């Protein structure tokens, strides 16, 4: 019997699976990474045990072959009942693939802190296995300017103050979207600080300090949610 693999899709090289990859390796779960930014193709999801799509600077509204294919593959994933988790752009493409809308959020959420100087937080508003063994509120890192309008086939699970739709799910399906980044590792943050235009323009010393102050709590929440997804996918 051939072991099924988790398909990990990157929309840009620097936005990889981070903590998710660490958990997969620790659990001995097979995975395959495809980097669309490097020219890899988004493969047929059939045969994969789960699909995870991460962030990038694209918009789900882009009229490109890359985005059209990504939306089609995600739609196929959900229709087939294959467990799906999308982070940032991967959340927006999930919503778009289900007939929802993606549009500019009134506030661009960038970094660790909101316009009032507080850490960005997400509050769970619906009970769901994705929140198993987690606090009702948890801190999150953001790097986005767009948000979504959910179709009737989706539900809101987690809400934010400056961008309402933070954690979403396709009703009756193991398909989740998370607007914020919960997968960051120290090396990823360094790569983003060096390469992402929005973060390069910020006080990078402050970004590092904020990360240091919340790292333990942040990683605990991120690891728990990602582990919960693997449990929902019946991989652990």
C-alpha positions, -999 to 999 in steps of 0.1 A, spaced: 0 0 0 14 34 -10 14 59 18 -7 89 10 9 123 12 -2 158 23 0 182 -6 16 215 5 12 244 -20 33 276 -18 22 307 -37 56 323 -32 89 307 -21 92 326 12 58 317 25 62 280 33 45 256 57 68 264 87 53 249 118 30 228 97 60 211 81 76 206 115 45 188 127 42 166 96 79 156 101 75 150 138 45 128 132 61 109 104 36 120 78 45 121 42 42 154 23 50 169 -11 57 206 -16 48 224 -48 61 260 -53 38 277 -78 61 308 -78 90 286 -90 69 272 -119 55 241 -102 20 230 -112 -8 226 -88 -14 189 -92 -47 170 -92 -57 167 -55 -69 131 -60 -47 107 -42 -35 132 -16 -46 127 20 -50 165 26 -42 198 9 -26 229 25 -23 262 6 -2 290 20 1 328 14 15 350 -12 12 385 -28 -13 374 -54 -50 382 -52 -77 355 -56 -92 380 -81 -62 379 -104 -71 370 -140 -41 347 -145 -37 311 -155 -20 304 -122 -49 317 -102 -76 301 -124 -59 268 -120 -55 273 -82 -92 281 -78 -102 251 -99 -79 227 -79 -92 240 -46 -128 236 -58 -120 200 -68 -104 194 -34 -135 205 -15 -160 187 -38 -140 155 -34 -141 158 4 -103 159 7 -94 178 39 -82 213 31 -66 241 51 -57 275 36 -37 302 52 -40 339 42 -42 338 4 -50 301 8 -81 312 28 -92 338 3 -88 313 -26 -109 288 -7 -137 314 -3 -134 325 -39 -136 289 -51 -168 284 -32 -185 314 -48 -176 340 -22 -161 374 -28 -126 388 -21 -122 426 -17 -100 452 0 -103 453 38 -107 488 53 -76 482 73 -44 465 60 -34 441 87 4 439 88 27 424 115 19 416 151 1 448 162 -31 465 152 -37 502 147 -42 507 184 -9 491 193 -24 458 206 -14 423 194 -38 411 167 -61 385 181 -87 361 169 -118 352 189 -136 319 183 -173 325 178 -185 290 169 -176 256 184 -155 235 160 -129 207 162 -104 231 147 -104 249 181 -100 218 203 -78 224 234 -73 261 224 -82 293 243 -112 312 230 -88 340 220 -53 336 205 -27 359 190 -19 359 153 5 375 128 -10 393 98 2 402 63 -28 410 41 -48 438 26 -79 419 14 -108 401 31 -137 380 21 -175 378 19 -186 343 27 -211 325 5 -241 307 21 -222 274 19 -195 287 44 -196 296 81 -176 320 103 -157 303 131 -132 330 143 -136 367 142 -111 396 144 -116 433 154 -102 449 123 -110 421 98 -141 401 108 -136 369 88 -105 352 103 -113 315 105 -139 300 82 -152 266 71 -171 251 43 -203 237 60 -202 200 63 -167 197 48 -133 193 64 -122 225 45 -109 255 65 -95 289 59 -74 310 83 -67 346 74 -38 352 97 -5 334 98 -1 308 125 27 288 109 56 313 114 90 300 126 120 323 136 137 317 103 105 324 83 101 357 101 137 367 93 131 358 56 99 378 55 115 408 72 143 407 46 121 401 15 85 413 20 80 449 10 54 457 37 77 443 65 109 458 51 93 492 55 85 486 92 106 488 124 121 453 120 137 454 155 102 460 169 88 431 148 115 408 163 108 421 199 71 415 195 77 380 182 100 373 212 74 385 236 46 363 222 65 334 207 57 307 233 20 315 233 19 320 195 36 287 187 14 268 212 -18 280 195 -5 276 160 8 240 166 -25 231 183 -47 243 155 -26 227 128 -25 194 148 -63 197 152 -66 199 114 -45 168 110 -68 151 134 -99 162 115 -82 149 84 -78 115 103 -41 115 97 -33 113 134 
